[in-house]
Amino acid sequence: MSHSSDSDSDSDSDAPETPKNNGFRLDAHDKDSGPNQPRDRKGGHADKGRVPIDSQFQKESTNFAPDIGFNLDFFNDANANKKPAAKPNSVYTRERLYEAVVKGDAEDLDGLLEYLRKTLKLLTNAEYRDPLTGKTCLLKAMLNLKDGKNDTIPLLLEVAEKTDNLEELVNTPYTHRNFKGQTALHLAIEKRNMPLVELLMRQKADVHAKAEGEFFRKRKRGVGFYFGELPLSLAACTNQPNMVHYLMDNPYRRADIAARDSEGNTVLHALVMVADDTEENTEFVTKMYDDILLTSTRMYPNLRVEEMVNWKELTPLKLAAKLGKIEIFKHILRREMKDPEHQHLSRKFTEWAYGPLHGSLYDLTSVDTHEQTSGKSSVVEIIAFGTDTPNRHKMIILEPLNELLQEKWETFARPIFCTKFLLYIAYMLIFTVVAYNRPLTGKPPFAPERTAKGGFRFAGELLIVFGGVYLFISQIMYFWRRRPSLKMLIIDGYFEVLFFLQSAVLLASVIVYLAGHEEYVAPMVFALVLGWINLLYYTRGFQQTGIYSVMIQKTILRDIIRFLMVYVVFLFGFAAALVTLTGEAPPEVKNGTAAEDAEEAEGGGTYSGLYIACLELFKFTIGMGDLEFNDNLRFKHFIMFLLILYVVLTYVLLLNMLIALMSETVNKISSESKSIWKLQRAITILDIEKNLPLFLQDRWRSGIDIKLGKTPDGTVDERRCFRVEEVNWSVWNQNLYHLNEEPGQGTEEELKISGAADSPQRGNGFRNLVTRIRADTAKQEEQVPLNSVVATPSDASSGDARKRSTDSLTDVQTA
């Protein structure tokens, strides 16, 4: 049978056709060799577990599958015991063929072509392939190189060409589920062998063959290597720039940079997938990423490969954000090409520089919520709402995300948030006053009193009910819109759960109240307690209280819950034991009054019920228990032993472990608490923004439209950019490419003040400025071309030019 791998629909139109894996062919065989000869059934191995690609410790399988073929000696085989017509030294079985390619013995294959022609056999016949893995003699030879060479490979290709079987042999892949789709070209690239790659490409190797076996997929367990399945992705992910350039630009068949694997990932997506944030890995991944971008611009000027999405609608930038790959995410987000020819590939543009202080323009494409070109969610939304995304708190403080969210906070989120905060405090105060002054006599529902106090109380009750309905509906809408998982609710949505619980309990209290039951008080009071606890939600609007709230949350989730899970086991176990022991001790009747006997009988039942026993044991846990008990108890000494053991395990052991773990948690998250708080505030900002009317979203949209030059196809490169002014002592003495040489200047009327978030990059004497251009001056600035200027004192002679360039900068926002 013949095999091939499907190429991407975006591949070159002049690509050579590869053999189809659904073809049918009868294999010729004879008595000298063939799959119908007696087999060593014990020699094969079952397909259990992971089978190695090639191993000298494991022999090839001989357990061939049932086959259909024709025997050349059928009409001449009158005598079944007739000896083979061919001489043994001229017969090429699979064992002899494989042994020759493993040793690299080309001389032993001198008669192979003549034998194949005489017997009408092909090197891709079933008898010459491993029945378990589908491995051919060419793949076997590729796996047994010595000093990068195997003399049998050119001979095998020559024999296949002369038997009209070359293309099929070159492109026949593995069929085993672990290595399915891997071809000789994949192996040559993995061996980093350029001569073999060039040889295979000359022989019509499929440059879009997909190695899609389980070994080449993303795995949560076991060993594997995902590289994007395609040969180009394999070369890129194994840091072979020369190989990448050859595959993309060769005279035989060019690799399509836009080709996707089974997950829709391009080569750029694959590079993001293999990034691991280590220094060595980051260096080669970022360099390879940029090299491929530059090559694609030269070869395909109109192709925007970085904007291509996979099947999950993620661009490489969004994929890096989704996977929490900080270094490659930072590189893509802050990429700045100094060469004017490739400046359209930049996402960051240095606008002006003054010593270590410089102003930058960041491209907001796919970053901000309003700048969607592809995919469902923007970068800030992926980071803020992606509960499964690692390193979220570290990415959210990177520029320009940090300043972008800070501007949103200052522009509209903080006023709205503070207004909600004040309204909620007023609501809870009214709730508290009404609950405290509830009627104590009579049966609900109570009729409104015709007094001023009664009127205020009735109005307060209506306000509380309306507030509960509002909270209930808003939380239902939140759950419907976000569709949160359990993990998301625990990590990011715990306050939403508490708000929902508060409103649900309050509405349940209203129903019980209208039904005329006094039990409405219990759920009402519980809702009141939850309401004041939920006030902690609004601490995220302020840094100090927000950080403290983060520590409380992490301590509860990491330590207290685990403590309670273990503590409940001890509490229930010892309570059940004490109830069992004390339940067998009937009170003794003594010569006394009935009241005294009853009192002693009651005293002897200290652990008479499971509920009472749990309460008494809890007192021991907090150091308030009493070891004295009535003498009527049976097994008095054993009960004493159980109580002492319980005290040691809970009060001494568990509580002290809890304290130690809480201390460790606080120390661990103290350095991250600020960034976690900023992440929580970012979630709040985006939630507020989503609930704004569209006209307000457009009005408070961040960034400015700027013409940055032209793209390779000659169109105007106009993008929405966001200004960030920052201090960078590592590059302040280097030549910078920027739009203007000096910071913007303007009158007090031209300045729009906006608070900026504290940045760790600030230096003494400098303030991190965030600027926004007004609509009437934006058009002037768009006409300023990108240019290269060295920020040195020698530029003083060009002061007039700098002044003209600087006049276009206005509306500086100061922190």
ROFIMAR-877573 format. One record per residue (C-alpha): y, x, z. Coordinates in nm, 2 decimals. Layout:
REM ROFIMAR-877573
Y|X|Z
...
REM end
This chain:
REM ROFIMAR-877573
0.00|0.00|0.00
0.36|0.12|-0.06
0.64|0.11|0.20
1.02|0.13|0.20
1.31|0.06|0.42
1.57|-0.20|0.34
1.92|-0.07|0.27
2.24|-0.23|0.38
2.40|-0.48|0.15
2.71|-0.27|0.15
2.53|0.03|0.00
2.61|0.18|-0.34
2.53|-0.03|-0.64
2.38|0.26|-0.83
2.13|0.34|-0.55
1.78|0.40|-0.67
1.53|0.13|-0.60
1.27|0.21|-0.34
0.91|0.07|-0.35
0.87|-0.27|-0.19
0.65|-0.29|0.11
0.51|-0.62|-0.01
0.34|-0.48|-0.32
-0.03|-0.48|-0.38
-0.25|-0.21|-0.52
-0.62|-0.13|-0.52
-0.70|0.22|-0.40
-0.96|0.41|-0.59
-1.23|0.58|-0.39
-1.57|0.73|-0.45
-1.87|0.86|-0.25
-1.71|1.19|-0.19
-1.43|1.05|0.03
-1.28|0.72|0.11
-1.22|0.47|0.38
-1.56|0.31|0.33
-1.75|0.62|0.43
-1.91|0.63|0.77
-1.65|0.66|1.05
-1.66|0.81|1.39
-1.57|0.50|1.58
-1.52|0.71|1.90
-1.28|0.94|1.72
-1.00|0.68|1.69
-0.77|0.57|1.97
-0.65|0.22|2.04
-0.29|0.13|2.01
-0.22|0.14|2.39
0.11|0.25|2.53
0.33|0.50|2.36
0.17|0.71|2.08
0.33|1.05|2.02
0.50|1.13|1.68
0.27|1.42|1.64
0.07|1.62|1.89
-0.18|1.90|1.87
-0.36|1.76|2.17
-0.44|1.43|2.00
-0.65|1.40|1.69
-0.57|1.17|1.40
-0.72|0.82|1.41
-1.03|0.74|1.21
-1.03|0.37|1.29
-0.93|0.24|0.94
-0.84|-0.12|0.89
-1.06|-0.32|0.65
-0.96|-0.25|0.30
-1.01|-0.36|-0.06
-1.07|-0.11|-0.33
-1.28|-0.01|-0.62
-1.55|0.26|-0.64
-1.54|0.48|-0.95
-1.91|0.56|-0.92
-2.02|0.20|-0.90
-2.18|0.18|-1.25
-2.33|0.53|-1.23
-2.47|0.49|-0.88
-2.83|0.39|-0.97
-2.97|0.59|-0.68
-2.80|0.52|-0.35
-2.92|0.86|-0.21
-2.77|1.05|-0.51
-2.58|1.36|-0.40
-2.20|1.36|-0.47
-2.12|1.48|-0.82
-1.82|1.68|-0.70
-1.85|2.01|-0.53
-1.75|2.01|-0.16
-1.48|2.27|-0.22
-1.31|2.05|-0.48
-1.31|1.74|-0.27
-0.99|1.66|-0.07
-1.05|1.44|0.23
-0.77|1.35|0.47
-0.90|1.60|0.73
-0.88|1.89|0.47
-0.54|1.78|0.35
-0.39|1.75|0.70
-0.54|2.08|0.80
-0.38|2.25|0.51
-0.04|2.11|0.57
-0.05|2.19|0.94
-0.13|2.55|0.86
0.11|2.56|0.57
-0.17|2.68|0.34
-0.05|2.60|-0.01
-0.34|2.79|-0.17
-0.59|2.55|-0.02
-0.41|2.27|-0.22
-0.43|2.44|-0.56
-0.70|2.19|-0.68
-0.53|1.88|-0.53
-0.36|1.77|-0.84
-0.67|1.80|-1.06
-0.88|1.61|-0.80
-0.62|1.33|-0.78
-0.61|1.29|-1.15
-0.98|1.29|-1.19
-1.04|1.03|-0.91
-0.72|0.82|-0.99
-0.61|0.86|-0.63
-0.26|0.89|-0.49
-0.13|1.07|-0.18
-0.01|0.74|-0.04
-0.36|0.58|-0.05
-0.49|0.44|0.27
-0.75|0.71|0.30
-0.48|0.98|0.32
-0.27|0.80|0.59
-0.31|0.77|0.96
-0.44|0.41|1.01
-0.26|0.39|1.35
0.08|0.53|1.27
0.10|0.51|0.89
0.17|0.88|0.88
0.14|1.05|0.53
0.06|1.41|0.45
0.43|1.47|0.38
0.53|1.34|0.73
0.25|1.55|0.88
0.39|1.86|0.69
0.75|1.78|0.81
0.63|1.78|1.17
0.47|2.12|1.13
0.74|2.36|1.02
0.73|2.73|1.08
1.07|2.90|1.08
1.21|2.59|0.92
0.97|2.59|0.63
0.63|2.46|0.52
0.51|2.59|0.19
0.30|2.28|0.13
0.60|2.05|0.11
0.72|2.15|-0.23
0.36|2.15|-0.36
0.30|1.79|-0.22
0.62|1.67|-0.39
0.53|1.83|-0.72
0.18|1.68|-0.70
0.33|1.33|-0.62
0.58|1.37|-0.91
0.30|1.45|-1.16
0.09|1.15|-1.04
0.40|0.92|-1.06
0.40|0.87|-0.69
0.70|1.08|-0.58
0.95|0.82|-0.47
0.68|0.63|-0.28
0.56|0.94|-0.10
0.91|1.05|0.00
1.01|0.71|0.13
0.69|0.59|0.29
0.77|0.54|0.66
0.58|0.52|0.98
0.43|0.18|1.05
0.36|0.21|1.42
0.57|-0.02|1.63
0.72|0.28|1.82
0.83|0.47|1.51
0.85|0.20|1.25
1.07|0.29|0.96
1.11|0.66|1.02
1.09|0.86|0.69
1.07|1.22|0.59
1.45|1.23|0.56
1.49|1.13|0.93
1.25|1.41|1.03
1.43|1.67|0.82
1.76|1.57|0.98
1.61|1.57|1.33
1.48|1.92|1.25
1.84|2.02|1.15
1.69|2.15|0.83
1.95|2.13|0.55
1.73|2.28|0.27
1.47|2.02|0.33
1.73|1.74|0.34
1.87|1.87|0.00
1.51|1.89|-0.14
1.43|1.53|-0.03
1.77|1.40|-0.16
1.69|1.55|-0.50
1.36|1.37|-0.49
1.52|1.02|-0.45
1.50|0.99|-0.07
1.64|0.66|0.06
1.95|0.75|0.25
1.97|0.40|0.40
1.62|0.39|0.54
1.62|0.24|0.89
1.41|0.38|1.17
1.39|0.06|1.38
1.08|0.13|1.60
1.10|0.07|1.97
1.15|0.44|2.03
1.48|0.42|1.84
1.61|0.12|2.02
1.81|0.08|2.34
1.57|0.08|2.63
1.62|0.00|2.99
1.30|0.18|3.08
1.10|0.47|2.93
1.21|0.75|2.70
1.38|0.67|2.37
1.67|0.77|2.15
1.90|0.51|1.99
2.10|0.67|1.71
2.19|0.38|1.48
1.86|0.39|1.28
2.02|0.53|0.96
2.00|0.89|0.85
2.38|0.93|0.86
2.39|0.80|1.22
2.11|1.04|1.32
2.30|1.34|1.18
2.62|1.23|1.35
2.46|1.15|1.69
2.28|1.49|1.69
2.60|1.68|1.62
2.54|1.80|1.27
2.88|1.79|1.09
2.76|1.98|0.78
2.47|1.74|0.75
2.71|1.44|0.79
2.94|1.57|0.52
2.65|1.63|0.28
2.50|1.28|0.33
2.84|1.12|0.27
2.92|1.34|-0.03
2.63|1.45|-0.24
2.55|1.43|-0.62
2.24|1.21|-0.57
2.31|0.92|-0.34
2.59|0.89|-0.09
2.54|0.74|0.25
2.75|0.43|0.29
2.97|0.47|0.60
2.99|0.10|0.63
2.61|0.05|0.64
2.48|-0.13|0.96
2.16|-0.11|1.15
1.96|-0.40|1.29
2.23|-0.46|1.56
2.51|-0.45|1.31
2.63|-0.11|1.43
2.79|0.14|1.20
2.78|0.52|1.25
3.10|0.49|1.46
2.93|0.23|1.69
2.63|0.46|1.72
2.85|0.75|1.83
3.00|0.53|2.10
2.65|0.43|2.21
2.54|0.79|2.26
2.85|0.90|2.45
2.78|0.97|2.82
3.12|1.09|2.95
3.00|1.44|3.01
3.22|1.72|2.90
2.99|1.87|2.64
2.89|1.53|2.50
3.25|1.41|2.49
3.36|1.71|2.30
3.12|1.67|2.01
3.13|1.29|2.00
3.51|1.27|1.97
3.52|1.55|1.71
3.25|1.39|1.51
3.41|1.05|1.54
3.74|1.19|1.40
3.57|1.38|1.13
3.40|1.07|1.00
3.72|0.88|1.01
3.90|1.15|0.80
3.62|1.17|0.55
3.61|0.79|0.51
3.98|0.79|0.45
3.94|1.05|0.17
3.65|0.88|0.01
3.73|0.51|0.07
4.10|0.47|0.11
4.08|0.09|0.14
3.79|0.08|0.38
3.89|0.01|0.75
3.56|0.12|0.90
3.70|0.13|1.25
3.78|-0.24|1.23
3.42|-0.34|1.14
3.24|-0.54|1.40
2.87|-0.55|1.49
2.66|-0.86|1.53
2.83|-0.91|1.88
3.17|-0.90|1.71
3.26|-0.57|1.88
3.46|-0.29|1.71
3.39|0.07|1.82
3.69|0.05|2.06
3.57|-0.28|2.21
3.21|-0.15|2.23
3.33|0.15|2.43
3.52|-0.08|2.66
3.21|-0.31|2.69
2.98|-0.02|2.78
3.23|0.15|3.01
3.23|0.48|2.81
3.55|0.60|2.96
3.60|0.93|2.76
3.54|0.79|2.41
3.73|0.48|2.50
4.03|0.69|2.61
4.00|0.90|2.30
4.00|0.61|2.06
4.28|0.43|2.25
4.50|0.74|2.26
4.41|0.90|1.93
4.71|1.07|1.77
4.68|1.24|1.43
4.95|1.50|1.38
4.89|1.54|1.01
5.13|1.30|0.83
4.87|1.24|0.56
4.63|1.08|0.82
4.89|0.94|1.06
4.78|0.59|0.97
4.47|0.66|1.17
4.67|0.71|1.49
4.68|0.46|1.77
4.94|0.65|1.96
5.27|0.78|1.83
5.50|1.02|2.02
5.84|0.87|1.99
6.06|1.13|2.17
6.01|1.42|2.41
6.23|1.58|2.68
6.04|1.85|2.85
5.72|1.70|3.01
5.86|1.35|2.98
5.78|1.17|2.65
5.79|0.82|2.51
5.49|0.70|2.32
5.41|0.40|2.10
5.06|0.25|2.15
4.90|0.04|1.89
4.81|-0.30|2.04
4.57|-0.40|1.77
4.26|-0.55|1.94
4.40|-0.44|2.28
4.64|-0.72|2.38
4.54|-1.09|2.39
4.77|-1.17|2.11
4.66|-0.89|1.87
4.32|-1.02|1.76
4.21|-0.89|1.42
3.84|-0.93|1.47
3.60|-1.03|1.74
3.64|-1.30|2.01
3.79|-1.11|2.29
4.06|-0.84|2.32
4.00|-0.51|2.50
4.19|-0.62|2.82
3.98|-0.94|2.83
3.65|-0.74|2.79
3.74|-0.51|3.07
3.89|-0.78|3.30
3.62|-1.04|3.25
3.32|-0.82|3.18
3.12|-0.83|3.50
2.84|-0.62|3.35
3.09|-0.36|3.22
3.07|-0.04|3.43
3.38|0.16|3.52
3.61|-0.14|3.47
3.84|-0.04|3.75
3.88|0.31|3.60
3.96|0.18|3.25
4.21|-0.08|3.35
4.45|0.19|3.49
4.45|0.39|3.17
4.77|0.38|2.95
4.87|0.16|2.78
4.66|-0.10|2.96
4.82|-0.02|3.30
5.18|-0.06|3.18
5.09|-0.35|2.95
4.95|-0.56|3.24
5.24|-0.45|3.46
5.49|-0.58|3.21
5.30|-0.91|3.19
5.31|-0.93|3.57
5.68|-0.86|3.58
5.77|-1.10|3.29
5.58|-1.42|3.38
5.28|-1.37|3.60
5.45|-1.27|3.93
5.70|-1.56|3.93
5.42|-1.81|3.86
5.18|-1.65|4.11
5.44|-1.64|4.39
5.53|-2.01|4.32
5.16|-2.10|4.35
5.14|-1.90|4.66
5.43|-2.08|4.83
5.30|-2.42|4.72
4.96|-2.34|4.86
5.10|-2.23|5.20
5.30|-2.56|5.21
4.98|-2.75|5.12
4.78|-2.58|5.40
5.05|-2.64|5.66
5.07|-3.01|5.57
4.68|-3.02|5.58
4.68|-2.86|5.92
4.95|-3.09|6.07
4.78|-3.40|5.93
4.44|-3.30|6.06
4.58|-3.21|6.40
4.76|-3.55|6.43
4.47|-3.76|6.31
4.41|-4.09|6.50
4.17|-4.05|6.79
4.10|-4.41|6.86
3.97|-4.68|6.63
3.74|-4.67|6.34
3.83|-4.53|5.99
3.99|-4.61|5.75
4.30|-4.64|5.96
4.58|-4.86|5.85
4.92|-4.69|5.79
5.15|-4.72|6.09
5.49|-4.88|6.03
5.67|-4.58|6.19
5.83|-4.27|6.05
5.55|-4.06|6.20
5.29|-4.29|6.04
5.47|-4.28|5.71
5.48|-3.90|5.71
5.11|-3.89|5.80
5.01|-4.13|5.53
5.21|-3.93|5.27
5.05|-3.61|5.39
4.70|-3.76|5.36
4.78|-3.86|5.00
4.91|-3.51|4.92
4.60|-3.36|5.07
4.37|-3.58|4.86
4.57|-3.51|4.54
4.56|-3.14|4.61
4.18|-3.15|4.66
4.14|-3.34|4.33
4.36|-3.08|4.15
4.16|-2.79|4.29
3.83|-2.96|4.20
3.93|-3.03|3.84
4.08|-2.68|3.79
3.77|-2.51|3.92
3.55|-2.72|3.70
3.76|-2.62|3.40
3.73|-2.26|3.51
3.35|-2.27|3.53
3.34|-2.45|3.19
3.57|-2.20|3.02
3.42|-1.89|3.16
3.05|-1.99|3.19
3.00|-1.74|3.47
2.67|-1.59|3.56
2.56|-1.55|3.92
2.65|-1.19|3.92
3.00|-1.27|3.79
3.05|-1.53|4.06
2.96|-1.28|4.33
3.17|-1.00|4.20
3.47|-1.17|4.04
3.45|-1.54|4.11
3.39|-1.56|4.49
3.73|-1.71|4.55
3.68|-1.96|4.27
3.35|-2.06|4.44
3.53|-2.09|4.78
3.81|-2.30|4.62
3.55|-2.52|4.46
3.36|-2.56|4.79
3.68|-2.64|4.97
3.78|-2.91|4.73
3.42|-3.06|4.71
3.39|-3.07|5.09
3.74|-3.23|5.12
3.65|-3.50|4.87
3.32|-3.56|5.05
3.53|-3.61|5.37
3.75|-3.86|5.19
3.44|-4.06|5.08
3.29|-4.06|5.43
3.63|-4.17|5.57
3.67|-4.46|5.33
3.31|-4.56|5.41
3.42|-4.61|5.77
3.23|-4.33|5.94
3.38|-4.10|6.21
3.17|-3.81|6.07
3.44|-3.75|5.82
3.60|-3.51|6.07
3.34|-3.24|6.03
3.38|-3.19|5.65
3.75|-3.22|5.69
3.77|-2.95|5.94
3.53|-2.73|5.74
3.76|-2.78|5.43
4.06|-2.68|5.66
3.88|-2.35|5.76
3.80|-2.27|5.39
4.15|-2.35|5.29
4.30|-2.09|5.52
4.03|-1.83|5.42
4.12|-1.89|5.06
4.47|-1.78|5.14
4.33|-1.43|5.11
4.32|-1.49|4.73
4.70|-1.45|4.71
4.69|-1.12|4.88
4.60|-0.97|4.54
4.97|-1.02|4.44
5.07|-0.74|4.69
4.93|-0.39|4.69
4.88|-0.33|5.06
4.72|-0.66|5.14
4.53|-0.66|4.81
4.37|-0.33|4.89
4.27|-0.45|5.23
4.12|-0.77|5.08
3.92|-0.55|4.84
3.77|-0.36|5.13
3.68|-0.68|5.31
3.51|-0.81|5.00
3.31|-0.50|4.93
3.20|-0.47|5.30
3.08|-0.83|5.29
2.89|-0.79|4.96
2.74|-0.45|5.03
2.67|-0.44|5.40
2.70|-0.77|5.59
2.48|-0.97|5.35
2.21|-0.70|5.37
2.25|-0.70|5.75
2.21|-1.08|5.77
1.90|-1.08|5.56
1.73|-0.84|5.80
1.88|-0.99|6.11
1.76|-1.35|6.02
1.40|-1.22|6.00
1.42|-1.07|6.35
1.60|-1.37|6.49
1.36|-1.63|6.36
1.05|-1.42|6.45
1.15|-1.37|6.81
1.28|-1.72|6.85
0.95|-1.87|6.73
0.76|-1.64|6.97
0.97|-1.74|7.27
0.94|-2.12|7.19
0.57|-2.08|7.16
0.54|-1.91|7.50
0.78|-2.13|7.69
0.63|-2.45|7.54
0.31|-2.40|7.74
0.48|-2.39|8.08
0.50|-2.74|8.23
0.73|-2.77|8.53
0.58|-2.78|8.87
0.65|-3.07|9.10
0.78|-2.95|9.44
0.87|-3.13|9.77
1.23|-3.21|9.69
1.45|-3.47|9.56
1.41|-3.60|9.21
1.74|-3.45|9.10
1.64|-3.11|9.22
1.30|-3.13|9.05
1.47|-3.24|8.73
1.72|-2.96|8.75
1.45|-2.70|8.80
1.25|-2.85|8.52
1.55|-2.83|8.29
1.61|-2.47|8.39
1.26|-2.38|8.30
1.30|-2.49|7.94
1.56|-2.22|7.84
1.37|-2.15|7.51
1.22|-2.50|7.47
1.35|-2.55|7.12
1.39|-2.33|6.81
1.76|-2.41|6.78
1.83|-2.33|7.14
1.62|-2.02|7.13
1.82|-1.88|6.83
2.15|-1.94|7.01
2.02|-1.77|7.32
1.89|-1.47|7.12
2.22|-1.45|6.93
2.39|-1.40|7.27
2.17|-1.10|7.32
2.28|-0.96|6.98
2.64|-0.96|7.08
2.58|-0.84|7.43
2.62|-1.17|7.62
2.26|-1.26|7.69
2.11|-1.32|8.04
1.77|-1.18|8.13
1.74|-1.40|8.43
1.51|-1.70|8.39
1.31|-1.95|8.59
1.00|-1.84|8.78
0.81|-2.14|8.64
0.78|-1.97|8.30
0.44|-1.85|8.22
0.39|-1.50|8.08
0.71|-1.40|8.25
0.66|-1.02|8.20
0.56|-1.05|7.84
0.87|-1.27|7.77
1.08|-0.99|7.94
0.92|-0.74|7.71
1.00|-0.94|7.40
1.36|-0.98|7.50
1.40|-0.61|7.57
1.24|-0.53|7.23
1.47|-0.78|7.06
1.78|-0.62|7.22
1.67|-0.27|7.11
1.60|-0.38|6.75
1.92|-0.59|6.70
2.19|-0.49|6.95
2.11|-0.12|6.95
1.96|-0.06|6.61
2.09|-0.31|6.36
2.44|-0.34|6.48
2.49|0.03|6.49
2.35|0.06|6.14
2.59|-0.20|6.03
2.88|-0.02|6.17
2.77|0.31|6.01
2.72|0.15|5.67
3.06|-0.03|5.69
3.23|0.30|5.77
3.05|0.46|5.47
3.15|0.18|5.24
3.52|0.19|5.35
3.52|0.57|5.29
3.35|0.54|4.96
3.58|0.27|4.81
3.91|0.39|4.97
3.97|0.61|4.67
3.89|0.33|4.43
4.04|0.04|4.62
4.38|0.06|4.44
4.22|0.05|4.10
3.99|-0.24|4.20
4.29|-0.43|4.33
4.46|-0.37|3.99
4.15|-0.50|3.82
4.16|-0.82|4.03
4.53|-0.86|3.96
4.46|-0.81|3.59
4.21|-1.10|3.60
4.48|-1.32|3.76
4.74|-1.22|3.50
4.51|-1.31|3.21
4.41|-1.64|3.37
4.77|-1.73|3.41
4.85|-1.63|3.05
4.56|-1.84|2.92
4.70|-2.15|3.09
5.05|-2.10|2.95
5.17|-2.32|2.66
5.15|-2.15|2.32
5.53|-2.13|2.28
5.56|-1.95|2.61
5.28|-1.71|2.52
5.47|-1.62|2.20
5.79|-1.59|2.39
5.65|-1.35|2.64
5.44|-1.16|2.40
5.44|-0.78|2.47
5.53|-0.51|2.23
5.74|-0.48|1.92
5.67|-0.48|1.55
5.73|-0.13|1.40
5.69|0.01|1.05
5.50|0.34|1.10
5.49|0.45|0.74
5.24|0.37|0.46
4.87|0.35|0.43
4.67|0.55|0.17
4.67|0.25|-0.06
5.05|0.24|-0.06
5.10|-0.07|0.16
5.34|-0.06|0.46
5.18|0.03|0.78
5.34|-0.22|1.02
5.19|-0.28|1.36
5.26|-0.43|1.70
5.32|-0.14|1.94
5.39|-0.11|2.31
5.62|0.16|2.46
5.51|0.37|2.75
5.71|0.66|2.88
5.51|0.91|3.09
5.50|1.26|3.22
5.25|1.50|3.09
5.27|1.86|3.21
4.97|1.98|3.01
5.13|1.94|2.66
5.51|1.94|2.73
5.55|2.29|2.58
5.37|2.21|2.25
5.51|2.08|1.92
5.52|1.71|1.92
5.54|1.47|1.63
5.76|1.18|1.71
6.01|0.93|1.59
6.32|1.03|1.79
6.42|1.33|1.99
6.58|1.17|2.29
6.52|0.87|2.52
6.70|0.55|2.43
7.05|0.50|2.56
7.25|0.18|2.59
7.50|-0.02|2.79
7.42|-0.22|3.10
7.42|-0.53|2.88
7.16|-0.37|2.65
6.92|-0.29|2.93
6.66|-0.54|3.03
6.53|-0.44|3.37
6.17|-0.48|3.44
5.96|-0.34|3.73
5.69|-0.10|3.63
5.36|-0.02|3.80
5.34|0.30|4.00
5.17|0.56|3.78
4.99|0.88|3.91
5.15|1.06|3.62
5.50|1.03|3.75
5.68|1.35|3.84
5.96|1.41|4.09
6.29|1.33|3.94
6.14|1.11|3.66
6.08|0.74|3.65
5.81|0.58|3.43
6.02|0.38|3.19
5.89|0.08|3.00
6.10|-0.03|2.70
6.12|-0.34|2.50
6.33|-0.37|2.18
6.54|-0.68|2.13
6.49|-0.88|1.81
6.83|-0.78|1.67
6.78|-0.41|1.70
6.40|-0.40|1.62
6.48|-0.43|1.24
6.70|-0.12|1.26
6.43|0.08|1.44
6.17|-0.02|1.19
6.36|0.17|0.92
6.33|0.50|1.12
6.06|0.71|0.95
5.80|0.91|1.13
5.89|1.28|1.14
5.79|1.60|1.31
6.04|1.77|1.54
6.00|2.05|1.79
6.14|1.96|2.12
6.30|2.29|2.21
6.66|2.40|2.29
6.70|2.52|1.93
6.73|2.16|1.83
7.07|2.14|1.98
7.23|2.21|1.64
7.09|1.88|1.52
7.26|1.68|1.79
7.44|1.45|1.55
7.11|1.36|1.38
6.95|1.30|1.71
7.24|1.07|1.81
7.20|0.86|1.50
6.82|0.84|1.56
6.87|0.76|1.92
7.11|0.47|1.86
6.82|0.27|1.73
6.66|0.27|2.08
6.78|0.00|2.32
6.66|-0.22|2.60
6.51|0.04|2.83
6.32|-0.11|3.12
6.33|0.09|3.44
6.07|0.10|3.70
REM end
